[in-house]
Amino acid sequence: MPNLIIGCGARKRETPCPAWLLYRGPLFRAAYTWCRSVTPLRRIFILSAKHGRIPATTVIAPYDVEMG
């Protein structure tokens, strides 16, 4: 099974939670839904503007950083 990486999004929840729950934008949610249809959660990673590549299960707090 492949490892998959999803780019983070600007819309976030207001409290710390696992990265896969933190991001709320429609593009992120659609990408996450597709990833879960082809691979288990332990193989999904998120490319965070603040934290770099992290496992989707890593608990992180909301932040205000943009890629670039």
NULUMMAR-825749 format. One record per residue: y, z, x of N, C-alpha, C in turn; residue in three letters. Coordinates in pm, whole numbers, padded with zeros to 5 digits, always signed. Atoms other than C-alpha are relative to their C-alpha. Example, Ala and Ser with C-alpha at 12.3 -4.5 7.8 and 13.67 -1.06 7.14 Angstrom:
-00119+00000+00089-00450+00780+01230+00120+00000+00090ALA
-00119-00006-00082-00106+00714+01367+00109+00073-00077SER
***
This chain:
-00117+00000+00084+00000+00000+00000+00124+00000+00089MET
-00120+00012-00084+00346-00085+00131+00094+00120-00014PRO
-00114-00091+00010+00633+00150+00212+00116-00085-00050ASN
-00114+00073+00055+00943+00046+00018+00128+00081+00020LEU
-00130-00064-00019+01311+00121+00079+00096-00049-00107ILE
-00101+00030+00101+01578+00137-00192+00135+00045+00053ILE
-00135-00040-00038+01951+00139-00116+00055+00103-00098GLY
-00059-00104+00086+02144+00439-00250+00103-00062-00094CYS
-00103+00046+00093+02408+00414-00520+00115+00099-00007GLY
-00119-00084+00008+02754+00553-00588-00010+00105-00111ALA
+00012-00094+00112+02667+00718-00922-00109+00101+00030ARG
+00095-00106-00033+02502+01054-00861+00009+00114-00100LYS
-00003-00124+00078+02407+01368-01049+00091+00099+00072ARG
-00095-00095-00057+02627+01672-00983-00064+00119+00070GLU
+00068-00113-00063+02363+01913-00851-00109-00051+00095THR
+00107+00042-00091+02109+01899-00566-00130-00027-00076PRO
+00129+00034+00061+01778+01736-00660-00070-00100+00092CYS
+00067+00100-00081+01514+01503-00515+00079-00132-00003PRO
-00081+00122-00011+01675+01180-00395-00029-00100-00111ALA
+00032+00099+00104+01488+00968-00650+00064+00035-00135TRP
-00070-00041+00123+01660+01170-00926+00152+00003+00017LEU
-00144-00016-00026+02003+01200-00760+00079-00123-00042LEU
-00074+00124+00025+02107+00836-00791-00021-00046-00143TYR
+00007+00027+00144+02190+00730-01148+00039-00142-00040ARG
-00045+00135+00036+02319+00371-01132-00113-00087-00052GLY
+00104+00085+00060+02136+00100-01326-00076-00084+00103PRO
+00071+00078-00101+02054-00108-01016-00100+00088+00075LEU
+00093-00092-00067+01902+00192-00837-00117+00032-00091PHE
+00107-00038+00093+01706+00297-01147-00099-00115-00019ARG
+00089+00115+00016+01569-00057-01193-00087-00020+00125ALA
+00075+00015-00124+01467-00080-00826-00106+00109+00012ALA
+00095-00112-00007+01304+00264-00841-00117-00022-00097TYR
+00105+00025+00099+01112+00175-01157-00098-00105+00050THR
+00088+00103-00054+00978-00141-00994-00084+00056+00115TRP
+00073-00058-00113+00885+00045-00675-00115+00086-00047CYS
+00107-00088+00052+00688+00302-00874-00112-00080-00065ARG
+00105+00082+00062+00500+00019-01046-00094-00062+00104SER
+00083+00064-00102+00364-00108-00712-00045+00093+00113VAL
+00038-00090-00109+00338+00196-00484+00023+00146-00042THR
-00020-00141+00035+00310+00578-00502+00133+00054+00054PRO
-00128-00060-00037+00618+00799-00472+00007+00034+00148LEU
-00002-00040-00142+00518+00917-00124+00031-00116+00093ARG
-00028+00118-00082+00569+00560+00003+00137-00061-00030ARG
-00135+00050+00032+00921+00517-00139+00102+00078+00081ILE
-00108-00058-00081+01219+00580+00087+00133-00049-00054PHE
-00135+00038+00045+01591+00571+00015+00089-00009+00123ILE
-00097+00016-00108+01855+00440+00251+00131+00062-00049LEU
-00116-00078+00043+02127+00702+00204+00117-00025+00094SER
-00120+00020-00082+02484+00642+00325+00028+00121+00088ALA
-00025-00122-00077+02496+01003+00447-00119+00041+00086LYS
+00118-00056-00065+02139+01087+00547-00088-00103+00072HIS
+00087+00102-00059+01991+00755+00663-00123-00020-00088GLY
+00123+00024+00077+01634+00670+00559-00070+00133-00024ARG
+00064-00127+00037+01482+00963+00370-00110-00026-00102ILE
+00100+00012+00106+01168+01009+00160+00066+00026-00136PRO
-00058-00013+00134+01247+00977-00211-00013+00141-00055ALA
+00022-00136+00050+01120+01333-00264+00089+00104+00068THR
-00086-00094-00071+01372+01493-00024+00113+00049-00091THR
-00108-00058+00082+01609+01731-00206+00130-00008+00079VAL
-00131+00012-00063+01971+01649-00124+00108+00032-00103ILE
-00115-00029+00086+02310+01750-00262+00083-00127-00016ALA
-00089+00115+00017+02557+01498-00404+00099-00007+00116PRO
-00096+00021-00107+02796+01351-00148+00089-00118-00034TYR
-00095+00108+00025+03087+01109-00132+00022-00077+00131ASP
-00005+00082-00121+03015+00868+00156-00044-00140-00040VAL
+00038+00139+00028+02999+00487+00145-00058-00064+00125GLU
+00053+00077-00113+02797+00252+00363+00112-00086+00058MET
-00099+00091-00057+03001+00055+00607+00058+00042+00125GLY
***
